[in-house]
Amino acid sequence: MERKPHPLSKKNGYFKLCAPMVRYSKLPFRQLVQEYGCDLTFSPMILADTFRNSDIARKIEFNTHKQENVIIQFASSDPIHAGDASALAAPYCNGVDINCGCPQRWAIEEGIGAYLMEHPDTVMDIIAQIKQRTAPVKMQDGSAFPCSVKIRVHSDLKNTVEMAKRAEKMGADWITVHGRTKSQKSSEPVNWEAIKMVKESVQIPVFYNGDIFTLQDADLAVERTGADGVMAARGLLANPALFAGYDLTPMDCVQRYMKYGVDYGATAFIYHHHLMYMLEQSMTGTEKRSFNSLYTIPSILDYMEDHYGLTP
């Protein structure tokens, strides 16, 4: 198997990342954002035990190509399962990320996602297993296969700093910090100071996550926190070209997604949703209602050609 480049290979400026998003951060969208300034992308959160146990699940949940710089994100409360899944995935990706941030109730009830913020010992065991199981896989520069952690902040920030320090000691290659607690809503402000504290407490790269909707937001986040990069989610859904400095999604970006979605076999549901996110700010209410009545890719393609002159 050909060695892959380290995901944080040398570059100018700060790193720009596309967040792991359930359903949405599939290959067509990941390829699109990388063509508009995104340095590193993540798969949707994947359950490690399912990926480990099912070849069918592996084929459905994750696909890529040789040129992609992608991290596969696993959710797990079992270090052995996480290690097994990572060993299977390592030859086909540029790193593995551990989800310690998903705040959804079902995830917390399953003992994964943000549940792990209160169980740092389990997180450390997961990091150790992933590092051990992926040790045979080396990157192009000879470095070890990367493992990262995505966390939220605690109400008591001392716990967040301590968790980051422990993760670094166990071998985590970088940490992404979403600047809200698991109970806060997305409408509440991001805690800049918390991310700055984490950055100042460790030597490994720290990435900022939360409320990045424009390139100016990203610049300001780095300036205020000293973070090594920024990760965007909702902002990239609405405008996949935001890291290239566009305020609204350019039509050539929309057209590229139309092509990649068809080429890589996106479902009609996801295809429709991505285009709706990209076009929402430019559509009238009547246009939105008309577009939302479409349920098949052929009908969506007809609409895009009739109203925008765009074809895949």
Secondary structure as the mmCIF struct_conf table of DSSP 4:
data_model
#
loop_
_struct_conf.conf_type_id
_struct_conf.id
_struct_conf.beg_label_comp_id
_struct_conf.beg_label_asym_id
_struct_conf.beg_label_seq_id
_struct_conf.end_label_comp_id
_struct_conf.end_label_asym_id
_struct_conf.end_label_seq_id
HELX_LH_PP_P HELX_LH_PP_P1 GLU A 2 HIS A 6
TURN_TY1_P TURN_TY1_P1 PRO A 7 LEU A 8
BEND BEND1 ASN A 12 GLY A 13
STRN STRN1 PHE A 15 CYS A 18
HELX_LH_PP_P HELX_LH_PP_P2 ALA A 19 PRO A 20
TURN_TY1_P TURN_TY1_P2 VAL A 22 TYR A 24
BEND BEND2 LYS A 26 LYS A 26
HELX_RH_AL_P HELX_RH_AL_P1 LEU A 27 GLN A 34
TURN_TY1_P TURN_TY1_P3 GLU A 35 GLY A 37
STRN STRN2 LEU A 40 PHE A 42
HELX_LH_PP_P HELX_LH_PP_P3 SER A 43 MET A 45
STRN STRN3 ILE A 46 LEU A 47
HELX_RH_AL_P HELX_RH_AL_P2 ALA A 48 ASN A 53
HELX_RH_AL_P HELX_RH_AL_P3 ASP A 55 GLU A 61
TURN_TY1_P TURN_TY1_P4 LYS A 66 GLN A 67
STRN STRN4 VAL A 70 ALA A 75
BEND BEND3 SER A 77 SER A 77
HELX_RH_AL_P HELX_RH_AL_P4 PRO A 79 ALA A 89
HELX_RH_3T_P HELX_RH_3T_P1 ALA A 90 TYR A 92
BEND BEND4 CYS A 93 ASN A 94
STRN STRN5 VAL A 96 CYS A 100
HELX_RH_AL_P HELX_RH_AL_P5 ARG A 105 GLU A 109
TURN_TY1_P TURN_TY1_P5 GLU A 110 GLY A 111
HELX_RH_3T_P HELX_RH_3T_P2 GLY A 113 GLU A 118
HELX_RH_AL_P HELX_RH_AL_P6 PRO A 120 ARG A 133
TURN_TY1_P TURN_TY1_P6 THR A 134 PRO A 136
STRN STRN6 LYS A 138 LYS A 138
TURN_TY1_P TURN_TY1_P7 GLN A 140 ASP A 141
BEND BEND5 GLY A 142 GLY A 142
HELX_LH_PP_P HELX_LH_PP_P4 SER A 143 SER A 143
STRN STRN7 ALA A 144 ALA A 144
HELX_LH_PP_P HELX_LH_PP_P5 PHE A 145 PRO A 146
STRN STRN8 CYS A 147 ARG A 152
BEND BEND6 SER A 155 ASP A 156
HELX_RH_AL_P HELX_RH_AL_P7 LEU A 157 MET A 170
TURN_TY1_P TURN_TY1_P8 GLY A 171 GLY A 171
BEND BEND7 ASP A 173 ASP A 173
STRN STRN9 TRP A 174 HIS A 178
BEND BEND8 GLY A 179 ARG A 180
TURN_TY1_P TURN_TY1_P9 LYS A 182 SER A 183
BEND BEND9 GLN A 184 GLN A 184
TURN_TY1_P TURN_TY1_P10 SER A 186 SER A 187
BEND BEND10 GLU A 188 GLU A 188
HELX_LH_PP_P HELX_LH_PP_P6 PRO A 189 VAL A 190
HELX_RH_AL_P HELX_RH_AL_P8 TRP A 192 SER A 201
BEND BEND11 GLN A 203 ILE A 204
STRN STRN10 VAL A 206 ASN A 209
BEND BEND12 GLY A 210 GLY A 210
BEND BEND13 THR A 214 THR A 214
HELX_RH_AL_P HELX_RH_AL_P9 LEU A 215 THR A 225
BEND BEND14 ASP A 228 ASP A 228
STRN STRN11 GLY A 229 ALA A 232
BEND BEND15 ALA A 233 ALA A 233
HELX_RH_AL_P HELX_RH_AL_P10 ARG A 234 ALA A 238
TURN_TY1_P TURN_TY1_P11 PRO A 240 ALA A 241
HELX_RH_3T_P HELX_RH_3T_P3 LEU A 242 ALA A 244
TURN_TY1_P TURN_TY1_P12 GLY A 245 GLY A 245
BEND BEND16 ASP A 247 LEU A 248
HELX_RH_AL_P HELX_RH_AL_P11 MET A 251 ASP A 263
TURN_TY1_P TURN_TY1_P13 TYR A 264 GLY A 265
HELX_RH_AL_P HELX_RH_AL_P12 ALA A 268 LEU A 279
HELX_RH_3T_P HELX_RH_3T_P4 GLU A 280 SER A 282
HELX_RH_AL_P HELX_RH_AL_P13 GLY A 285 PHE A 291
TURN_TY1_P TURN_TY1_P14 ASN A 292 SER A 293
BEND BEND17 THR A 296 THR A 296
HELX_RH_AL_P HELX_RH_AL_P14 ILE A 297 TYR A 308
#
